[in-house]
């Protein structure tokens, strides 16, 4: 199980994507403690992926960018365990990030999604 704390944001992401490289800075705008979990270094377990999908009321395949997976398409017919295996073997195919804060879980794929998650107007973000 992934820990949940109202004072900490847990972020599951892939550091090799452009979005992943920008993400931490935007999360810091929340003023909360940040725990970044890079799936290229530490992959969630199959059970954790299934729990995250259940929390988001979605299927694991929604986490995948099929254009980044050789010989697999979104029209392929796999079960949840197969999609977890695909994700574990192809971390570069992970789409966006999953952020958790307390009971709130969100699958995000754009900076706008991050801002919406925290109800932040981009004008409120201080630039370095």
C-alpha positions, 0 to 999 in steps of 0.5 A: 500500500502507498502511504497517504498523508495530508501534509505530503504529496506522493508523486509516481512519475517517470523522470525521462519524460519532459513532463516528469522533468518539470513536475517537481517544480510545480508540485513544490508550489503546493508548499507541502512535503514532496515524495517523488517516486521515479518508476525508472528507479523504483517500480510500484508492485503489481498490487500497487498499480491495481490499487491506484487504478481502483482509486482512480476508478479506471483501468491500468491501460489508461496509464500507458502511452501505446505509441511508446511500446513496440508491438502493442497497441491500445486495441490489443486485448490484455487483462489487468495483469498483462498491462501491469507486466507491460508497464513494468517492462516499459516504464517509458510508456507511463503516461503522465504522473499519479499524485496522492495527497491524503485521500485525494488521488489523481492521474495527471498528464499536463501542467494544467492538470497539476494546477487544477489539482491544487486549484492554483492559478498559474499567475500565483506560481513564483518563477525562479 
